[in-house]
């Protein structure tokens, strides 16, 4: 579903987050578009990290924004040793084209908690599909 050359990447202190998205359905429930998104979190630091949760915000091209904060990743609280990777997939919806941004909350082995920014994804949709149907 996701292709290597379609990834946006953010790096912070040895933590690399790659993200990609794909339009899944142009007519999801309530006339919303539905995008799948994929996150790959790599621990390239010399420290063990715990992934505590994430926050995702979707802002459409009309300025409407919806944010969701979650503890963990679908019930998982992954711990990554140096060199390990965690992969995560989910979905987001919007009535028009939008951007997806957010952060991943991590703790290091010294219990310092910080947010690592997720790459910003453009959720591009054919916003004219409703006009074609009329």
N, C-alpha and C positions, 0 to 999 in steps of 0.2 A: 504494500500500500504506500509506503513512504520511500522516497528515493534519496540516495546519498547526496546528490548535488542540489537538493532542495532544502538543505539545512541552514538555519540561522544559528550563530554560535555566540555565546557570552562566556568570558573567562574571568575568574576572580580568585587570586591566591591559590592557584592549582586546582580549583574546581571548574570543570568545563561542562557547560550545559548546552546541548544541541537540541534544536526544536524544529519541527516540520508540521505542516498541516495539509489537509486535503478536504475539498468539498465533498461531503458524503451524500447529501440529499438537498435538492433545491426546493422541496415543498414538504418540509417536516411539519409536525403538529403546529397548528396556529399560524400557518403561512410563514414559518421561519426557515431560514437556511440552517443547515447543520454541518459543522466541520469536525472532523476528527483531528486531534493533535497528538503528537508524539514527543516525549521528552527523554533525553539520554543524559544522565548525570554521571560524569566521570570524576573519580577522586584521583587527581594527579599530584596531590600534595603529599607530604611525608607524614601526615597525621591521619588517624582514624576519624571519620565523621559519622554523625547520625543524622538522617534526614527526618526532620520532625513534622514537616507539613509544607503546604504550598498555598499561595493565593493567586487567583486568576481574575483578571478584569477584562471584560469585553466592552469596547466602546464603539458604537455604530457611527456611520457617517452623518447622522443627525445629532450626535452628541449625547445620546442615551447610553448610560453605562450600567453594567451589572457586575458586581464583584462577589466572588465566592472564596472563603477561606476554609481550608480543610486541615485537620490534624492528620498527619500521615498521608499515605497514598493508597486509597481504597483499602484502608484497614492495616496497611503495612507500615512499619517504622524501620526502614532499612538502615543497616550499619555497613559502611563501606570502608574497608581497609585501603591503604594506598594501592593504586592500580586497579581497583574494582569499579564496576559500572552497575548502575540501576537504570532500567528502562520502564517507562510508564506511558500508557495511552488513555485518553479520555475524549470527550467531545464538548463542543460549545455551540450555542445557537444565537442567531440574531435575525431580525427582520430585513436588514440591509447589509451591505458590505461593512466590515468592521476591522478593528485591530484587537489583538489579544496580547496582553502583557501581564506581568506578575513577578512573583519571587518564590524562592524555595528557602525555607527556614532550616538551618543546619546548626548542629552543635559539634564542637571539636572535642578532643579527648580531655581538654582542660575545662570543659563545660561552658565555654564561651559560645553564646548563641548569636547568630547573625543571619541576615537575609542576603541571599545571592540572587541578583536580578536574572529573570528569564529573558531569552531573546524575544523581541517583539515580532509577532507574526501578523501579516496582512491577510485578512479573511475576505477575499475578493469573490463577489457573487454577481450573477447576472440580475441586477436590480430591476431590469426592464421586463422580466418574465410575466409580471402581472398585466402589463399593457398589451403584450402579445395575445393573451387569452381573451381580451375584450373585443 
